[in-house]
Amino acid sequence: MTKDIKTKELKHFDICGSEIDDAEPGKMFGHPVYKLNKKAFVCYFHGDMVFKLDPETKEAALKLKGSMLFDPSGKKRPMKEWVQLTYSHKKKWQELSVAAADYVLSLQK
């Protein structure tokens, strides 16, 4: 029997996503996400956390070492509003989760 063991990165992703009011877990591109009103605002991707951010917050996040625009296909077609951050920036994950949730909700008004 295989045991589903969560990595420390995935555990931290789950904490950050689940602490957002009304957030629901789901999948996007086969990877875990949290959604608000059926719209993803954060994603877990190969040990990193990915955030859908407004332009100002996105630019600030991209200044962090190792951050990048999210390119799930690996074919140099990044998703313009999504920033991928490594676990080395785990202290920023919760703050950016809140910013991502706020941004996604603002798009639904």
C-alpha positions as CSV (number, residue, x, y, z in Angstrom):
1,M,0.0,0.0,0.0
2,T,1.4,3.4,-1.0
3,K,1.2,6.2,1.6
4,D,0.5,9.7,0.3
5,I,3.2,11.7,2.0
6,K,3.0,15.5,1.6
7,T,6.3,17.4,1.3
8,K,7.0,20.4,3.5
9,E,6.4,22.6,0.5
10,L,3.0,21.1,-0.3
11,K,2.0,21.3,3.4
12,H,2.9,25.0,3.4
13,F,1.0,25.6,0.2
14,D,-2.1,23.9,1.7
15,I,-1.8,26.1,4.8
16,C,-1.5,29.3,2.8
17,G,-4.4,28.4,0.5
18,S,-6.8,27.1,3.1
19,E,-6.4,30.1,5.3
20,I,-8.1,32.3,2.7
21,D,-11.9,32.6,3.4
22,D,-14.1,30.6,1.0
23,A,-11.1,29.2,-0.8
24,E,-11.6,25.7,-2.2
25,P,-9.0,23.2,-3.3
26,G,-8.9,22.0,-6.9
27,K,-6.7,21.2,-9.9
28,M,-5.2,23.2,-12.8
29,F,-2.9,21.6,-15.4
30,G,-3.1,18.5,-13.1
31,H,-1.5,20.5,-10.2
32,P,-3.1,21.5,-6.8
33,V,-4.7,24.9,-6.7
34,Y,-7.0,27.0,-4.5
35,K,-9.9,28.7,-6.1
36,L,-12.4,31.5,-5.2
37,N,-15.7,31.3,-7.1
38,K,-14.2,28.6,-9.4
39,K,-11.2,30.9,-10.3
40,A,-7.7,29.8,-9.3
41,F,-5.6,32.3,-7.4
42,V,-2.6,30.1,-6.3
43,C,-1.1,26.9,-7.7
44,Y,1.5,24.3,-6.4
45,F,4.0,23.4,-9.1
46,H,7.0,21.2,-8.5
47,G,7.7,22.4,-5.0
48,D,7.1,26.1,-5.8
49,M,4.0,28.2,-5.2
50,V,2.5,30.2,-8.0
51,F,0.4,33.3,-7.6
52,K,-2.0,35.2,-9.9
53,L,-1.1,38.9,-9.1
54,D,-2.0,42.4,-10.1
55,P,0.7,44.3,-12.1
56,E,2.2,46.2,-9.2
57,T,2.5,43.1,-6.9
58,K,3.7,41.0,-9.8
59,E,6.6,43.3,-10.5
60,A,7.6,43.4,-6.8
61,A,7.4,39.6,-6.6
62,L,9.5,39.2,-9.8
63,K,12.3,41.1,-8.0
64,L,12.8,38.3,-5.5
65,K,15.7,36.0,-6.3
66,G,14.7,33.0,-8.2
67,S,11.2,34.2,-9.0
68,M,9.9,33.9,-12.6
69,L,6.8,34.2,-14.7
70,F,4.9,30.8,-14.6
71,D,5.5,28.7,-17.7
72,P,3.9,25.4,-17.0
73,S,4.5,24.1,-20.5
74,G,8.2,24.9,-20.4
75,K,7.9,26.2,-24.0
76,K,8.7,29.9,-23.2
77,R,5.0,30.8,-23.1
78,P,4.6,32.2,-19.6
79,M,1.3,33.1,-18.1
80,K,1.5,36.9,-17.8
81,E,-0.2,37.4,-14.5
82,W,1.3,34.4,-12.7
83,V,4.5,34.5,-10.7
84,Q,6.3,31.3,-9.5
85,L,8.3,31.5,-6.2
86,T,10.5,28.9,-4.7
87,Y,10.2,27.5,-1.2
88,S,13.1,29.7,-0.2
89,H,10.6,32.5,-0.2
90,K,8.1,30.6,2.0
91,K,7.7,33.6,4.4
92,K,6.2,35.6,1.5
93,W,3.8,32.8,0.4
94,Q,1.0,33.7,2.8
95,E,1.2,37.5,2.0
96,L,1.1,36.8,-1.7
97,S,-1.7,34.3,-1.3
98,V,-3.8,37.1,0.2
99,A,-2.8,39.5,-2.6
100,A,-3.7,36.8,-5.2
101,A,-7.1,36.1,-3.6
102,D,-7.8,39.9,-3.5
103,Y,-6.8,40.3,-7.1
104,V,-8.9,37.4,-8.4
105,L,-11.9,38.6,-6.4
106,S,-11.4,42.1,-7.9
107,L,-11.6,40.7,-11.4
108,Q,-15.0,39.1,-10.6
109,K,-16.7,42.4,-9.8
